[in-house]
Amino acid sequence: MNEKIARFRDMIENSDNIVFFGGAGVSTESGIPDFRSEDGLYRQKYKFPPEEILSGSFFRKNPEEFYRFYHDKLVLGNVEPNRAHIRLAELEKQGNIRAVITQNIDGLHQAAGSKNVLELHGTIHRFYCTSCGREMPEDEANAIAGVPHCVCGGIVRPDVVLYEESLNSRVLAEAVKYISECDMLIVGGTSLNVYPAAGLINYYRGGKLVLINRQATPYDSYANLVINEKIGEVFALV
């Protein structure tokens, strides 16, 4: 472990165009459950499977049940950035990291101070009307017990990418550009099983690919360095 941390630290110190690409495991140390672990959302019991509830078609057909699940599991309350979020923000400020690309919707990278964050799956901190596009403040939307409605009468939804929906093409194009041009790519807290996001790693052409995840990933054999530890603990050491 010490040798891997020393190598990781040396790679960072000798890179000034680093991109970080992260998933749910980045936020689990802040107390936010991931989806596929033993205690993840997909293994909990609801009237409908969470994968179905979090789909675009389910939201359109049954917004009441969607919002019951949403208020129960996705309104986060007072969660705080952990050591990984904080150190990534510091490395951006120091000029090492150029962009943070995240599959998470919790906004913790921005809360820690990161400025250039590309949110592949959107964010729970923005809401908009599905009819007229008008935005609704997060606090106002979350204060409504049932389904929030716009002044125009349309249903308001969180600005997140649900299953069956496409990623934002502009954000995806930016992510591809940053990854294809960086000299070091750090991938953390993701199983690299969810596409198209996981496929972004294929755009990296450099020789400093670091994977940090507690479990093995399908891309471990392609990496220059693999660290199977908690990502917050790893970043606390660099």
MDAnalysis code that builds the backbone (N, CA, C; Angstrom):
import MDAnalysis as mda
import numpy as np

u = mda.Universe.empty(714, n_residues=238, atom_resindex=np.repeat(np.arange(238), 3), trajectory=True)
u.add_TopologyAttr("name", ["N", "CA", "C"] * 238)
u.add_TopologyAttr("resid", np.arange(1, 239))
u.add_TopologyAttr("resname", ["MET", "ASN", "GLU", "LYS", "ILE", "ALA", "ARG", "PHE", "ARG", "ASP", "MET", "ILE", "GLU", "ASN", "SER", "ASP", "ASN", "ILE", "VAL", "PHE", "PHE", "GLY", "GLY", "ALA", "GLY", "VAL", "SER", "THR", "GLU", "SER", "GLY", "ILE", "PRO", "ASP", "PHE", "ARG", "SER", "GLU", "ASP", "GLY", "LEU", "TYR", "ARG", "GLN", "LYS", "TYR", "LYS", "PHE", "PRO", "PRO", "GLU", "GLU", "ILE", "LEU", "SER", "GLY", "SER", "PHE", "PHE", "ARG", "LYS", "ASN", "PRO", "GLU", "GLU", "PHE", "TYR", "ARG", "PHE", "TYR", "HIS", "ASP", "LYS", "LEU", "VAL", "LEU", "GLY", "ASN", "VAL", "GLU", "PRO", "ASN", "ARG", "ALA", "HIS", "ILE", "ARG", "LEU", "ALA", "GLU", "LEU", "GLU", "LYS", "GLN", "GLY", "ASN", "ILE", "ARG", "ALA", "VAL", "ILE", "THR", "GLN", "ASN", "ILE", "ASP", "GLY", "LEU", "HIS", "GLN", "ALA", "ALA", "GLY", "SER", "LYS", "ASN", "VAL", "LEU", "GLU", "LEU", "HIS", "GLY", "THR", "ILE", "HIS", "ARG", "PHE", "TYR", "CYS", "THR", "SER", "CYS", "GLY", "ARG", "GLU", "MET", "PRO", "GLU", "ASP", "GLU", "ALA", "ASN", "ALA", "ILE", "ALA", "GLY", "VAL", "PRO", "HIS", "CYS", "VAL", "CYS", "GLY", "GLY", "ILE", "VAL", "ARG", "PRO", "ASP", "VAL", "VAL", "LEU", "TYR", "GLU", "GLU", "SER", "LEU", "ASN", "SER", "ARG", "VAL", "LEU", "ALA", "GLU", "ALA", "VAL", "LYS", "TYR", "ILE", "SER", "GLU", "CYS", "ASP", "MET", "LEU", "ILE", "VAL", "GLY", "GLY", "THR", "SER", "LEU", "ASN", "VAL", "TYR", "PRO", "ALA", "ALA", "GLY", "LEU", "ILE", "ASN", "TYR", "TYR", "ARG", "GLY", "GLY", "LYS", "LEU", "VAL", "LEU", "ILE", "ASN", "ARG", "GLN", "ALA", "THR", "PRO", "TYR", "ASP", "SER", "TYR", "ALA", "ASN", "LEU", "VAL", "ILE", "ASN", "GLU", "LYS", "ILE", "GLY", "GLU", "VAL", "PHE", "ALA", "LEU", "VAL"])
u.atoms.positions = np.array([
    [0.833, -1.208, 0.000],
    [0.000, 0.000, 0.000],
    [0.867, 1.258, 0.000],
    [1.904, 1.297, 0.881],
    [2.764, 2.471, 0.959],
    [3.475, 2.740, -0.363],
    [3.917, 1.668, -1.037],
    [4.585, 1.834, -2.325],
    [3.623, 2.400, -3.363],
    [2.389, 1.933, -3.352],
    [1.401, 2.421, -4.313],
    [1.070, 3.891, -4.054],
    [0.941, 4.265, -2.780],
    [0.651, 5.665, -2.447],
    [1.812, 6.554, -2.884],
    [3.034, 6.104, -2.647],
    [4.211, 6.886, -3.047],
    [4.241, 7.067, -4.564],
    [3.913, 6.013, -5.286],
    [3.887, 6.111, -6.750],
    [2.767, 7.043, -7.214],
    [1.621, 6.921, -6.570],
    [0.478, 7.776, -6.903],
    [0.820, 9.245, -6.658],
    [1.432, 9.514, -5.515],
    [1.823, 10.884, -5.173],
    [2.815, 11.440, -6.191],
    [3.772, 10.619, -6.594],
    [4.770, 11.056, -7.573],
    [4.121, 11.352, -8.926],
    [3.167, 10.539, -9.325],
    [2.473, 10.756, -10.600],
    [1.712, 12.082, -10.582],
    [1.068, 12.391, -9.468],
    [0.326, 13.646, -9.346],
    [1.272, 14.846, -9.387],
    [2.373, 14.753, -8.626],
    [3.309, 15.870, -8.552],
    [3.940, 16.188, -9.896],
    [4.002, 15.194, -10.771],
    [4.626, 15.390, -12.074],
    [3.603, 15.507, -13.201],
    [2.386, 15.896, -12.862],
    [1.330, 16.074, -13.859],
    [0.603, 17.391, -13.589],
    [0.318, 18.127, -14.645],
    [-0.444, 19.367, -14.475],
    [-1.684, 19.397, -15.374],
    [-2.020, 18.240, -15.917],
    [-3.237, 18.123, -16.723],
    [-3.924, 16.814, -16.338],
    [-4.448, 16.795, -15.106],
    [-5.082, 15.604, -14.552],
    [-6.597, 15.737, -14.663],
    [-7.231, 14.644, -15.026],
    [-8.694, 14.574, -15.002],
    [-9.092, 13.485, -14.016],
    [-10.068, 13.797, -13.183],
    [-10.619, 12.798, -12.263],
    [-12.003, 12.391, -12.749],
    [-12.247, 11.084, -12.819],
    [-13.534, 10.547, -13.234],
    [-14.046, 9.640, -12.119],
    [-15.171, 10.024, -11.495],
    [-15.615, 9.286, -10.321],
    [-17.062, 8.843, -10.353],
    [-17.357, 7.870, -9.489],
    [-18.702, 7.337, -9.374],
    [-19.193, 7.333, -7.943],
    [-20.179, 6.488, -7.662],
    [-20.877, 6.498, -6.379],
    [-19.955, 6.270, -5.193],
    [-18.889, 5.481, -5.398],
    [-17.977, 5.190, -4.296],
    [-17.258, 6.407, -3.753],
    [-17.218, 7.493, -4.513],
    [-16.592, 8.722, -4.021],
    [-17.410, 9.307, -2.876],
    [-18.720, 9.104, -2.889],
    [-19.599, 9.730, -1.898],
    [-20.034, 8.806, -0.766],
    [-19.700, 7.519, -0.841],
    [-20.149, 6.617, 0.223],
    [-19.527, 6.979, 1.574],
    [-18.313, 7.536, 1.558],
    [-17.685, 7.929, 2.827],
    [-18.313, 9.200, 3.403],
    [-19.214, 9.826, 2.640],
    [-20.010, 10.944, 3.170],
    [-21.363, 10.446, 3.697],
    [-21.560, 9.127, 3.647],
    [-22.799, 8.555, 4.149],
    [-23.888, 8.376, 3.110],
    [-23.550, 8.562, 1.834],
    [-24.526, 8.380, 0.766],
    [-24.389, 6.963, 0.224],
    [-25.444, 6.140, 0.274],
    [-25.325, 4.760, -0.209],
    [-25.146, 4.713, -1.711],
    [-24.386, 3.725, -2.173],
    [-24.284, 3.536, -3.619],
    [-25.466, 2.681, -4.076],
    [-25.417, 2.171, -5.291],
    [-26.551, 1.436, -5.832],
    [-26.372, -0.074, -5.755],
    [-25.160, -0.561, -5.976],
    [-24.986, -1.992, -6.200],
    [-24.321, -2.758, -5.066],
    [-23.920, -2.078, -4.008],
    [-23.300, -2.787, -2.893],
    [-24.357, -3.557, -2.111],
    [-23.913, -4.279, -1.107],
    [-24.828, -5.122, -0.318],
    [-25.946, -4.295, 0.314],
    [-25.636, -3.068, 0.718],
    [-26.638, -2.197, 1.330],
    [-27.116, -1.107, 0.376],
    [-26.792, -1.245, -0.908],
    [-27.147, -0.221, -1.882],
    [-28.635, -0.158, -2.169],
    [-29.016, 0.891, -2.887],
    [-30.437, 1.120, -3.170],
    [-31.071, -0.027, -3.936],
    [-30.305, -0.684, -4.802],
    [-30.882, -1.744, -5.620],
    [-31.216, -2.991, -4.810],
    [-30.685, -3.098, -3.616],
    [-30.928, -4.291, -2.799],
    [-31.974, -4.041, -1.708],
    [-32.589, -2.883, -1.744],
    [-33.638, -2.582, -0.775],
    [-35.006, -2.851, -1.385],
    [-36.000, -3.056, -0.525],
    [-37.311, -3.511, -0.972],
    [-38.307, -2.349, -1.035],
    [-38.870, -2.160, -2.225],
    [-39.910, -1.164, -2.426],
    [-41.044, -1.805, -3.211],
    [-42.125, -1.076, -3.360],
    [-43.269, -1.581, -4.118],
    [-42.872, -1.879, -5.555],
    [-41.943, -1.069, -6.086],
    [-41.380, -1.285, -7.412],
    [-39.864, -1.342, -7.279],
    [-39.167, -2.027, -8.179],
    [-37.700, -2.024, -8.135],
    [-37.171, -0.603, -8.331],
    [-36.128, -0.197, -7.585],
    [-35.582, 1.151, -7.747],
    [-35.180, 1.468, -9.176],
    [-34.676, 0.466, -9.915],
    [-34.312, 0.724, -11.310],
    [-35.517, 1.177, -12.120],
    [-36.689, 0.618, -11.802],
    [-37.904, 1.001, -12.517],
    [-38.389, 2.377, -12.070],
    [-38.350, 2.621, -10.766],
    [-38.803, 3.914, -10.239],
    [-37.983, 5.052, -10.817],
    [-36.680, 4.819, -11.006],
    [-35.783, 5.866, -11.479],
    [-35.661, 5.890, -13.004],
    [-36.692, 5.460, -13.688],
    [-36.702, 5.490, -15.152],
    [-37.583, 6.629, -15.645],
    [-37.294, 7.097, -16.840],
    [-38.071, 8.181, -17.415],
    [-39.522, 7.812, -17.629],
    [-39.782, 6.591, -18.097],
    [-41.162, 6.182, -18.353],
    [-41.955, 6.067, -17.059],
    [-41.312, 5.590, -15.980],
    [-42.018, 5.479, -14.700],
    [-42.363, 6.864, -14.172],
    [-41.421, 7.807, -14.290],
    [-41.691, 9.169, -13.825],
    [-42.898, 9.760, -14.543],
    [-42.975, 9.552, -15.822],
    [-44.100, 10.112, -16.585],
    [-45.425, 9.452, -16.219],
    [-45.402, 8.143, -15.946],
    [-46.644, 7.418, -15.639],
    [-47.051, 7.541, -14.176],
    [-46.061, 7.630, -13.282],
    [-46.358, 7.552, -11.854],
    [-45.487, 8.527, -11.067],
    [-45.648, 9.835, -11.300],
    [-44.786, 10.804, -10.609],
    [-44.963, 10.785, -9.095],
    [-46.158, 10.407, -8.606],
    [-46.386, 10.354, -7.154],
    [-45.459, 9.324, -6.504],
    [-45.399, 8.113, -7.074],
    [-44.539, 7.068, -6.516],
    [-43.068, 7.434, -6.689],
    [-42.726, 8.075, -7.822],
    [-41.359, 8.532, -8.039],
    [-40.950, 9.480, -6.924],
    [-41.794, 10.442, -6.623],
    [-41.429, 11.432, -5.603],
    [-41.440, 10.850, -4.197],
    [-42.224, 9.812, -3.950],
    [-42.141, 9.149, -2.644],
    [-40.754, 8.545, -2.454],
    [-40.281, 7.874, -3.479],
    [-38.937, 7.302, -3.427],
    [-37.882, 8.405, -3.370],
    [-38.086, 9.442, -4.176],
    [-37.121, 10.544, -4.249],
    [-36.935, 11.204, -2.879],
    [-38.037, 11.538, -2.217],
    [-37.934, 12.186, -0.909],
    [-37.344, 11.247, 0.140],
    [-37.579, 9.953, -0.020],
    [-37.085, 8.982, 0.949],
    [-35.582, 8.751, 0.801],
    [-35.095, 8.728, -0.450],
    [-33.723, 8.287, -0.677],
    [-32.788, 9.314, -1.313],
    [-33.322, 10.310, -1.986],
    [-32.449, 11.205, -2.748],
    [-32.420, 12.639, -2.247],
    [-33.231, 12.980, -1.266],
    [-33.088, 14.277, -0.590],
    [-32.107, 14.033, 0.549],
    [-30.910, 14.578, 0.431],
    [-29.789, 14.107, 1.239],
    [-29.657, 14.739, 2.613],
    [-30.201, 15.914, 2.814],
    [-30.035, 16.547, 4.116],
    [-28.633, 17.107, 4.292],
    [-28.091, 16.980, 5.492],
    [-26.821, 17.643, 5.821],
    [-25.612, 16.731, 5.602],
    [-25.427, 16.254, 4.389],
    [-24.218, 15.484, 4.092],
    [-23.082, 16.446, 3.765],
    [-21.878, 16.020, 4.077],
    [-20.711, 16.884, 3.881],
    [-19.699, 16.206, 2.965],
    [-18.919, 16.986, 2.224],
    [-17.846, 16.412, 1.410],
    [-16.857, 15.647, 2.284],
    [-16.306, 14.577, 1.739],
    [-15.306, 13.813, 2.482],
    [-13.901, 14.158, 1.988],
    [-12.924, 13.393, 2.458],
    [-11.524, 13.728, 2.165],
    [-11.198, 13.667, 0.670],
    [-11.880, 12.803, -0.054],
    [-11.626, 12.732, -1.504],
    [-12.107, 14.005, -2.194],
    [-13.334, 14.426, -1.893],
    [-13.863, 15.665, -2.483],
    [-12.955, 16.858, -2.167],
    [-12.555, 16.948, -0.906],
    [-11.771, 18.097, -0.452],
    [-10.398, 18.129, -1.109],
    [-9.748, 16.965, -1.167],
    [-8.396, 16.936, -1.756],
    [-8.444, 17.197, -3.250],
    [-9.471, 16.711, -3.930],
    [-9.601, 16.980, -5.363],
    [-9.761, 18.481, -5.616],
    [-10.544, 19.146, -4.768],
    [-10.713, 20.597, -4.907],
    [-9.385, 21.319, -4.681],
    [-8.610, 20.840, -3.709],
    [-7.302, 21.455, -3.442],
    [-6.348, 21.249, -4.619],
    [-6.374, 20.065, -5.207],
    [-5.499, 19.791, -6.348],
    [-5.895, 20.617, -7.565],
    [-7.171, 20.913, -7.713],
    [-7.597, 21.811, -8.787],
    [-7.065, 23.215, -8.532],
    [-7.169, 23.669, -7.300],
    [-6.689, 25.009, -6.941],
    [-5.180, 25.127, -7.139],
    [-4.459, 24.025, -6.896],
    [-3.007, 24.016, -7.074],
    [-2.603, 23.971, -8.549],
    [-3.546, 23.663, -9.428],
    [-3.256, 23.626, -10.850],
    [-2.976, 22.254, -11.410],
    [-3.113, 21.203, -10.595],
    [-2.867, 19.844, -11.082],
    [-4.072, 19.275, -11.839],
    [-5.246, 19.469, -11.264],
    [-6.462, 18.895, -11.859],
    [-7.177, 19.925, -12.715],
    [-7.507, 19.530, -13.954],
    [-8.191, 20.420, -14.886],
    [-9.706, 20.248, -14.833],
    [-10.180, 19.033, -14.540],
    [-11.630, 18.791, -14.535],
    [-11.963, 17.593, -13.661],
    [-13.138, 17.658, -13.053],
    [-13.715, 16.528, -12.342],
    [-14.960, 16.105, -13.116],
    [-14.970, 14.852, -13.537],
    [-16.125, 14.294, -14.248],
    [-16.787, 13.307, -13.296],
    [-18.059, 13.519, -13.017],
    [-18.722, 12.683, -12.021],
    [-20.016, 12.078, -12.527],
    [-20.268, 10.846, -12.094],
    [-21.545, 10.195, -12.340],
    [-22.534, 10.508, -11.210],
    [-22.058, 11.166, -10.163],
    [-22.895, 11.434, -8.997],
    [-23.766, 12.666, -9.210],
    [-24.873, 12.700, -8.487],
    [-25.840, 13.793, -8.620],
    [-25.954, 14.598, -7.335],
    [-25.007, 14.393, -6.390],
    [-25.138, 14.961, -5.054],
    [-24.531, 16.351, -4.885],
    [-23.729, 16.837, -5.822],
    [-23.159, 18.174, -5.720],
    [-22.040, 18.325, -4.711],
    [-21.499, 17.219, -4.204],
    [-20.490, 17.320, -3.149],
    [-19.142, 17.818, -3.660],
    [-18.838, 17.604, -4.923],
    [-17.587, 18.152, -5.460],
    [-17.614, 19.681, -5.424],
    [-18.745, 20.256, -5.839],
    [-18.869, 21.720, -5.789],
    [-18.865, 22.216, -4.348],
    [-19.520, 21.476, -3.454],
    [-19.551, 21.872, -2.043],
    [-18.150, 21.891, -1.441],
    [-17.272, 21.032, -1.951],
    [-15.894, 20.988, -1.448],
    [-15.022, 22.084, -2.055],
    [-15.507, 22.706, -3.131],
    [-14.750, 23.798, -3.736],
    [-14.294, 23.567, -5.164],
    [-14.563, 22.399, -5.742],
    [-14.197, 22.172, -7.142],
    [-15.015, 23.093, -8.038],
    [-14.368, 23.678, -9.031],
    [-15.024, 24.648, -9.912],
    [-15.445, 24.036, -11.246],
    [-14.554, 23.247, -11.842],
    [-14.842, 22.689, -13.166],
    [-15.336, 21.253, -13.008],
    [-16.631, 21.106, -12.766],
    [-17.245, 19.797, -12.526],
    [-18.220, 19.491, -13.655],
    [-18.031, 18.368, -14.292],
    [-18.930, 17.923, -15.351],
    [-19.823, 16.826, -14.778],
    [-21.111, 17.109, -14.686],
    [-22.070, 16.176, -14.073],
    [-22.757, 15.359, -15.167],
    [-22.273, 14.141, -15.379],
    [-22.802, 13.308, -16.456],
    [-24.269, 12.974, -16.265],
    [-24.677, 12.802, -15.016],
    [-26.054, 12.383, -14.731],
    [-26.898, 13.490, -14.113],
    [-26.435, 14.732, -14.245],
    [-27.204, 15.856, -13.723],
    [-27.013, 16.045, -12.227],
    [-27.987, 16.702, -11.599],
    [-27.869, 17.027, -10.178],
    [-29.229, 17.106, -9.515],
    [-29.269, 16.743, -8.249],
    [-30.502, 16.860, -7.464],
    [-30.724, 18.289, -6.980],
    [-29.803, 19.174, -7.278],
    [-29.903, 20.547, -6.773],
    [-30.545, 21.515, -7.774],
    [-31.012, 20.992, -8.903],
    [-31.756, 21.810, -9.870],
    [-33.078, 21.115, -10.212],
    [-34.122, 21.920, -10.369],
    [-35.437, 21.407, -10.771],
    [-35.982, 22.279, -11.897],
    [-36.731, 21.670, -12.788],
    [-37.321, 22.453, -13.873],
    [-38.678, 21.868, -14.272],
    [-39.492, 22.696, -14.888],
    [-40.826, 22.297, -15.328],
    [-40.732, 21.499, -16.627],
    [-41.419, 20.378, -16.675],
    [-41.392, 19.546, -17.877],
    [-42.235, 20.145, -19.000],
    [-43.037, 21.166, -18.693],
    [-43.873, 21.793, -19.722],
    [-43.238, 23.054, -20.301],
    [-42.849, 23.992, -19.429],
    [-42.340, 25.277, -19.927],
    [-40.847, 25.471, -19.709],
    [-40.202, 24.584, -18.928],
    [-38.771, 24.691, -18.696],
    [-38.374, 25.617, -17.568],
    [-39.347, 26.298, -16.950],
    [-39.030, 27.230, -15.861],
    [-38.374, 26.479, -14.700],
    [-37.333, 27.084, -14.114],
    [-36.657, 26.459, -12.983],
    [-37.411, 26.728, -11.686],
    [-37.343, 25.764, -10.768],
    [-37.905, 25.929, -9.432],
    [-36.770, 25.764, -8.427],
    [-36.648, 26.648, -7.446],
    [-35.592, 26.500, -6.439],
    [-35.665, 25.154, -5.734],
    [-34.509, 24.597, -5.427],
    [-34.434, 23.286, -4.784],
    [-35.232, 23.235, -3.484],
    [-35.058, 24.240, -2.630],
    [-35.755, 24.239, -1.344],
    [-37.270, 24.222, -1.527],
    [-37.736, 24.966, -2.515],
    [-39.179, 25.020, -2.774],
    [-39.690, 23.662, -3.254],
    [-38.968, 23.037, -4.170],
    [-39.389, 21.735, -4.697],
    [-39.384, 20.668, -3.606],
    [-38.339, 20.659, -2.784],
    [-38.222, 19.628, -1.754],
    [-39.202, 19.830, -0.601],
    [-39.718, 21.047, -0.453],
    [-40.666, 21.320, 0.630],
    [-42.071, 20.817, 0.310],
    [-42.303, 20.479, -0.945],
    [-43.626, 19.990, -1.358],
    [-43.692, 18.488, -1.107],
    [-44.682, 18.052, -0.343],
    [-44.774, 16.649, 0.058],
    [-45.030, 15.723, -1.124],
    [-45.850, 16.156, -2.059],
    [-46.178, 15.316, -3.201],
    [-45.397, 15.710, -4.438],
    [-46.108, 15.810, -5.555],
    [-45.486, 16.167, -6.830],
    [-45.486, 17.684, -6.985],
    [-44.332, 18.326, -7.146],
    [-44.304, 19.780, -7.330],
    [-44.794, 20.169, -8.729],
    [-45.559, 21.256, -8.778],
    [-46.070, 21.764, -10.047],
    [-45.619, 23.200, -10.268],
    [-45.405, 23.536, -11.512],
    [-45.015, 24.880, -11.922],
    [-46.237, 25.803, -11.902],
    [-45.991, 27.099, -11.970],
    [-47.096, 28.056, -12.050],
    [-47.918, 27.855, -13.319],
    [-47.294, 27.215, -14.334],
    [-48.023, 26.947, -15.577],
    [-48.861, 25.691, -15.478],
    [-48.708, 24.944, -14.366],
    [-49.456, 23.710, -14.186],
    [-48.680, 22.458, -14.528],
    [-47.498, 22.618, -15.157],
    [-46.690, 21.463, -15.533],
    [-46.019, 20.809, -14.337],
    [-45.661, 19.539, -14.488],
    [-44.967, 18.802, -13.432],
    [-43.497, 19.194, -13.411],
    [-42.983, 19.438, -12.223],
    [-41.578, 19.796, -12.037],
    [-40.790, 18.529, -11.719],
    [-39.599, 18.431, -12.289],
    [-38.761, 17.257, -12.041],
    [-37.337, 17.678, -11.698],
    [-36.593, 16.811, -11.015],
    [-35.179, 17.099, -10.764],
    [-34.385, 16.989, -12.059],
    [-33.334, 17.773, -12.179],
    [-32.521, 17.802, -13.385],
    [-31.490, 16.680, -13.340],
    [-31.980, 15.449, -13.297],
    [-31.125, 14.273, -13.292],
    [-31.462, 13.414, -14.509],
    [-30.462, 12.659, -14.956],
    [-30.674, 11.754, -16.081],
    [-31.225, 10.443, -15.537],
    [-32.461, 10.137, -15.882],
    [-33.093, 8.904, -15.434],
    [-32.771, 7.776, -16.418],
    [-33.010, 6.542, -15.980],
    [-32.851, 5.418, -16.891],
    [-33.755, 5.624, -18.106],
    [-33.286, 5.181, -19.253],
    [-33.959, 5.315, -20.549],
    [-33.715, 6.691, -21.180],
    [-33.059, 7.587, -20.461],
    [-32.793, 8.920, -20.988],
    [-31.329, 9.044, -21.402],
    [-31.067, 9.908, -22.361],
    [-29.707, 10.097, -22.867],
    [-28.938, 11.085, -22.002],
    [-27.634, 10.908, -21.964],
    [-26.785, 11.885, -21.292],
    [-26.803, 13.190, -22.077],
    [-26.536, 14.273, -21.375],
    [-26.445, 15.581, -22.026],
    [-25.282, 15.555, -23.018],
    [-25.577, 15.806, -24.290],
    [-24.560, 15.674, -25.339],
    [-23.416, 16.666, -25.164],
    [-23.721, 17.874, -24.673],
    [-22.670, 18.872, -24.472],
    [-21.722, 18.434, -23.368],
    [-22.279, 17.969, -22.249],
    [-21.448, 17.510, -21.125],
    [-20.614, 16.304, -21.544],
    [-21.220, 15.392, -22.279],
    [-20.513, 14.199, -22.728],
    [-19.354, 14.576, -23.653],
    [-19.583, 15.513, -24.564],
    [-18.528, 15.946, -25.479],
    [-17.383, 16.612, -24.720],
    [-17.716, 17.410, -23.705],
    [-16.679, 18.044, -22.883],
    [-15.854, 16.995, -22.153],
    [-16.528, 15.980, -21.619],
    [-15.836, 14.916, -20.890],
    [-14.866, 14.181, -21.804],
    [-15.308, 13.866, -23.002],
    [-14.442, 13.193, -23.974],
    [-13.215, 14.048, -24.276],
    [-13.423, 15.341, -24.453],
    [-12.310, 16.244, -24.770],
    [-11.291, 16.274, -23.642],
    [-11.765, 16.434, -22.407],
    [-10.840, 16.500, -21.276],
    [-10.060, 15.197, -21.120],
    [-10.741, 14.071, -21.238],
    [-10.076, 12.786, -21.048],
    [-9.083, 12.506, -22.162],
    [-9.440, 12.832, -23.385],
    [-8.552, 12.542, -24.517],
    [-7.305, 13.422, -24.508],
    [-7.355, 14.562, -23.830],
    [-6.233, 15.492, -23.830],
    [-5.404, 15.472, -22.543],
    [-5.864, 14.795, -21.495],
    [-5.147, 14.850, -20.213],
    [-3.919, 13.943, -20.225],
    [-2.944, 14.264, -19.360],
    [-1.761, 13.411, -19.274],
    [-1.891, 12.380, -18.155],
    [-2.855, 12.577, -17.241],
    [-3.109, 11.611, -16.178],
    [-4.608, 11.512, -15.944],
    [-5.101, 10.284, -15.873],
    [-6.523, 10.050, -15.616],
    [-6.660, 9.224, -14.342],
    [-7.371, 9.797, -13.364],
    [-7.644, 9.087, -12.114],
    [-9.114, 8.696, -12.131],
    [-9.382, 7.406, -12.004],
    [-10.748, 6.898, -11.992],
    [-11.011, 6.314, -10.608],
    [-12.043, 6.806, -9.931],
    [-12.254, 6.361, -8.561],
    [-13.702, 6.139, -8.187],
    [-13.928, 5.144, -7.344],
    [-15.250, 4.927, -6.783],
    [-16.297, 4.501, -7.779],
    [-15.887, 3.810, -8.821],
    [-16.845, 3.351, -9.831],
    [-16.506, 1.940, -10.273],
    [-17.548, 1.141, -10.489],
    [-17.369, -0.240, -10.939],
    [-17.018, -0.315, -12.414],
    [-17.204, 0.803, -13.131],
    [-16.987, 0.869, -14.577],
    [-17.828, -0.160, -15.317],
    [-19.059, -0.317, -14.842],
    [-19.999, -1.236, -15.473],
    [-21.186, -0.527, -16.108],
    [-21.329, 0.787, -15.851],
    [-22.485, 1.529, -16.340],
    [-22.105, 2.326, -17.584],
    [-22.744, 1.997, -18.674],
    [-22.453, 2.675, -19.939],
    [-23.602, 3.617, -20.298],
    [-23.324, 4.708, -21.028],
    [-22.070, 4.986, -21.749],
    [-20.965, 5.618, -20.911],
    [-21.255, 5.979, -19.651],
    [-20.248, 6.689, -18.856],
    [-18.949, 5.897, -18.737],
    [-19.035, 4.598, -18.472],
    [-17.826, 3.800, -18.284],
    [-16.964, 3.775, -19.537],
    [-17.575, 3.911, -20.686],
    [-16.824, 3.888, -21.937],
    [-15.917, 5.082, -22.135],
    [-16.092, 6.123, -21.324],
    [-15.243, 7.308, -21.452],
    [-13.772, 6.994, -21.237],
    [-13.491, 5.996, -20.422],
    [-12.099, 5.653, -20.127],
    [-11.353, 5.259, -21.396],
    [-12.076, 4.779, -22.406],
    [-11.440, 4.350, -23.656],
    [-10.852, 5.510, -24.458],
    [-11.222, 6.740, -24.111],
    [-10.694, 7.901, -24.826],
    [-9.336, 8.351, -24.289],
    [-8.913, 7.771, -23.184],
    [-7.629, 8.156, -22.615],
    [-6.489, 7.513, -23.397],
    [-5.474, 8.294, -23.744],
    [-4.354, 7.801, -24.543],
    [-3.013, 7.938, -23.826],
    [-3.027, 8.395, -22.592],
    [-1.776, 8.607, -21.876],
    [-1.264, 7.357, -21.177],
    [-0.243, 7.550, -20.356],
    [0.390, 6.433, -19.666],
    [0.294, 6.520, -18.156],
    [-0.696, 7.282, -17.664],
    [-0.882, 7.406, -16.218],
    [-2.358, 7.196, -15.883],
    [-2.806, 5.972, -16.054],
    [-4.186, 5.613, -15.707],
    [-4.185, 4.970, -14.333],
    [-4.858, 5.617, -13.378],
    [-4.920, 5.128, -11.999],
    [-6.366, 4.775, -11.670],
    [-6.592, 3.555, -11.196],
    [-7.927, 3.114, -10.785],
    [-7.938, 2.908, -9.270],
    [-8.859, 3.607, -8.598],
    [-9.006, 3.484, -7.147],
    [-10.425, 3.011, -6.863],
    [-10.559, 1.780, -6.428],
    [-11.877, 1.221, -6.145],
    [-11.692, 0.029, -5.208],
    [-12.618, -0.173, -4.309],
    [-12.449, -1.251, -3.335],
    [-12.559, -2.628, -3.991],
    [-13.342, -2.722, -5.070],
    [-13.457, -3.973, -5.803],
    [-12.761, -3.855, -7.155],
    [-12.484, -4.998, -7.751],
    [-11.876, -5.017, -9.077],
    [-12.850, -4.458, -10.110],
    [-12.309, -3.930, -11.200],
    [-13.114, -3.415, -12.300],
    [-12.701, -4.111, -13.592],
    [-13.526, -4.035, -14.630],
    [-13.168, -4.656, -15.908],
    [-11.941, -4.023, -16.569],
    [-11.511, -2.854, -16.074],
    [-10.403, -2.137, -16.703],
    [-9.100, -2.242, -15.918],
    [-9.062, -3.042, -14.855],
    [-7.858, -3.102, -14.021],
    [-6.612, -3.476, -14.819],
    [-6.772, -4.367, -15.770],
    [-5.597, -4.835, -16.521],
    [-5.026, -3.756, -17.442],
    [-5.812, -2.714, -17.720],
    [-5.358, -1.621, -18.576],
    [-4.669, -0.512, -17.777],
    [-4.811, -0.534, -16.465],
    [-4.335, 0.569, -15.630],
    [-2.838, 0.492, -15.379],
    [-2.243, 1.648, -15.163],
    [-0.846, 1.722, -14.768],
    [-0.677, 1.559, -13.273],
    [-1.768, 1.827, -12.525],
    [-1.745, 1.668, -11.080],
    [-3.154, 1.382, -10.599],
    [-3.311, 0.325, -9.792],
    [-4.610, -0.038, -9.218],
    [-4.480, -0.035, -7.703],
    [-5.390, 0.691, -7.035],
    [-5.396, 0.754, -5.572],
    [-6.772, 0.333, -5.086],
    [-6.844, -0.798, -4.395],
    [-8.123, -1.321, -3.914],
    [-8.343, -0.934, -2.455],
    [-8.534, 0.367, -2.237],
    [-8.771, 0.906, -0.901],
    [-9.876, 1.956, -0.973],
    [-10.341, 2.428, 0.184],
    [-11.327, 3.509, 0.207],
    [-10.704, 4.759, -0.389],
    [-11.428, 5.400, -1.266],
    [-10.855, 6.518, -2.009],
    [-10.542, 7.711, -1.108],
    [-11.365, 7.947, -0.072],
    [-11.081, 9.045, 0.850],
    [-9.789, 8.833, 1.598],
    [-9.535, 7.586, 2.011],
    [-8.305, 7.286, 2.726],
    [-7.085, 7.454, 1.821],
    [-7.244, 7.095, 0.554],
    [-6.133, 7.228, -0.397],
    [-5.799, 8.716, -0.608],
    [-6.827, 9.532, -0.858],
    [-6.554, 10.942, -1.131],
    [-6.072, 11.683, 0.111],
    [-6.411, 11.194, 1.279],
    [-5.907, 11.816, 2.500],
    [-4.379, 11.703, 2.598],
    [-3.814, 10.744, 1.877],
    [-2.371, 10.507, 1.927],
    [-1.600, 11.208, 0.817],
    [-2.332, 11.880, -0.090],
    [-1.623, 12.575, -1.179],
    [-1.908, 14.064, -1.146],
])
